[in-house]
């Protein structure tokens, strides 16, 4: 079993910054990709950013140029730097570990989420 534990959420004013952290219970090299998703009240969970095992990042259009995903492989950590925050960024942010299995099939692991609230 894999455990992902997020931290770093909070309340911030529009234009401010936060840094989210995700601690994985095993080597993140064992996954095909790590990522961050978010879910706002009444909305579906959506992709924010992912990074592959070869360090290729991918961002949702809504966060390009403002958010940065990174990893510390030695510490099994994944980070999401959130800059120039907007009220519409308010959501619960979830860490994800994505694994492609033989078959093919996929397996996704999720953290418990961390709340980000941006006030106007």
C-alpha positions in Angstrom: 0.0 0.0 0.0 1.1 3.5 -0.7 0.6 6.5 1.5 0.6 10.1 0.3 0.5 12.9 2.9 -0.1 16.5 1.8 0.7 19.6 3.8 1.1 23.3 3.2 -2.4 24.4 2.5 -4.0 27.4 4.2 -5.6 30.8 3.8 -4.0 33.4 1.6 -4.9 36.6 -0.1 -5.2 37.0 -3.8 -1.8 37.5 -5.3 -0.1 35.5 -2.6 1.8 32.3 -2.7 1.8 28.9 -1.0 3.9 25.8 -1.3 2.2 22.4 -1.1 4.2 19.3 -0.1 3.4 15.6 -0.6 5.3 12.9 1.2 5.2 9.4 -0.4 5.7 6.3 1.7 7.9 4.7 -1.0 10.2 5.8 -3.8 8.5 8.1 -6.3 10.7 6.5 -9.0 8.4 3.5 -8.7 5.5 5.5 -10.3 5.1 6.6 -13.9 4.0 10.0 -12.8 3.2 12.1 -9.7 0.7 14.9 -9.8 -1.6 17.4 -8.1 -5.3 17.6 -8.6 -7.9 19.8 -7.0 -11.6 19.8 -6.3 -13.6 22.9 -5.6 -17.1 22.7 -3.9 -19.7 21.4 -6.3 -17.1 20.7 -9.0 -15.3 17.6 -10.3 -11.8 16.9 -9.4 -9.4 18.4 -12.0 -5.8 18.0 -13.0 -3.5 20.8 -11.9 -0.1 19.5 -12.7 1.8 16.3 -13.3 5.4 15.3 -13.6 6.7 12.1 -15.1 9.4 9.9 -13.8 11.6 11.5 -16.4 10.8 15.0 -14.9 8.5 16.1 -17.7 5.9 18.5 -16.3 2.4 19.1 -17.5 0.1 21.9 -16.4 -3.6 22.8 -16.7 -4.0 25.9 -18.8 -5.5 27.7 -15.9 -2.3 27.5 -13.8 0.4 27.7 -16.5 2.9 30.4 -15.6 1.7 30.5 -12.0 2.2 27.0 -10.5 5.3 24.9 -10.6 5.5 21.2 -9.8 8.8 19.7 -8.7 10.2 16.6 -6.9 12.9 15.7 -4.5 13.5 12.0 -5.4 15.9 11.4 -2.5 13.2 12.4 0.0 10.3 11.0 -1.9 8.6 14.4 -2.0 6.5 16.2 -4.5 5.9 19.9 -4.3 3.6 22.4 -5.9 4.5 26.0 -5.7 1.5 28.2 -6.1 2.1 31.9 -7.1 -0.2 34.7 -8.1 -3.1 32.9 -6.4 -6.6 33.8 -7.4 -9.9 33.2 -5.6 -10.8 30.6 -8.2 -7.8 28.5 -7.1 -9.7 27.8 -3.9 -10.1 24.0 -3.6 -8.9 20.9 -1.8 -5.6 19.9 -3.4 -4.8 16.2 -3.7 -1.5 14.5 -4.3 -1.6 11.6 -6.8 0.7 8.8 -7.7 0.0 7.1 -11.0 1.2 3.6 -11.9 0.8 1.9 -15.3 0.7 -1.9 -14.9 1.1 -4.8 -17.3 -2.2 -5.5 -18.9 -2.4 -2.6 -19.5 -4.1 -1.2 -16.5 -3.5 1.7 -14.2 -3.5 2.3 -10.5 -3.9 5.6 -8.8 -3.1 6.5 -5.2 -4.4 9.6 -3.5 -3.6 11.6 -0.4 -6.2 12.9 2.0 -6.0 16.5 0.5 -5.1 19.9 1.8 -7.3 22.9 1.7 -6.2 26.0 -0.2 -8.4 29.1 0.3 -7.7 32.3 -1.6 -9.5 35.4 -0.4 -10.3 38.4 -2.6 
